[in-house]
Amino acid sequence: MSRSAPALRPYLPDDAPLLAAIFAASIMDLTGDDYSEAQQEAWAMAAADEAAFGKKLAGQLTLIATLQGAPVGFASLKGADLIDMLYVHPSAVGQGVGSALCDALEKIASARGAKNLKVDASDTALEFFRKRGYVAQQRNSVTINDEWLANTTMQKQLDGVATPGGHA
Ligand code: ACO
């Protein structure tokens, strides 16, 4: 069966409730091998205040991936050089959605002048980023809603990423 490639579009304020639902479903369904249920719940609760979550999405460069017109994932770039969020709905994993979102953020970061792109990768996403050329820099423990969660700061060199009309 042939699958259609994900399409990308910018975030709009009305998207906040849907992205909050994708965020929670992604965490609760996909990260259970790496985090406890209490950690997952604390993490997913970070989008419970939809107004605050929407404000965060709007304050960053947020892209939405769609399959057949339906949003299935999103990613955000904070400033020029940090991937802050990357979440794919459980029903859409393994179809290149995360890759399409990351490809776009890497090009935008490069166009913004970043030489390196950083991400604090969840343990679940570590291998995804490693395959894309991100190198682990340090392990971190962060508190979210009174739970400690581990992640890894990873970095990818963007030199050589082609930008439209860019230099060699
Ligand atoms: N473990 C190992 N490999 C993986 C994983 C994984 N969890 N997820 C994807 N891959 C691999 C795929 O097999 C594929 O490999 P291939 O190119 O050799 O075939 C490659 O990575 C690309 O896969 P995609 O289909 O593009 O990725 P997908 O759309 O499934 O999204 C993601 C990956 C974003 C990690 C998704 O699993 C997810 O949302 N996870 C839960 C939420 C999460 O942890 N997000 C990151 C939080 S950290 C942050 O936001 C910065």
Boltz pocket constraint, residues with backbone or C-beta under 6 A from the ligand:
constraints:
  - pocket:
      binder: B
      contacts: [[A, 26], [A, 27], [A, 30], [A, 31], [A, 83], [A, 84], [A, 85], [A, 86], [A, 87], [A, 88], [A, 89], [A, 92], [A, 93], [A, 94], [A, 95], [A, 96], [A, 97], [A, 98], [A, 99], [A, 100], [A, 119], [A, 120], [A, 121], [A, 122], [A, 124], [A, 125], [A, 127], [A, 128], [A, 131]]
      max_distance: 6.0
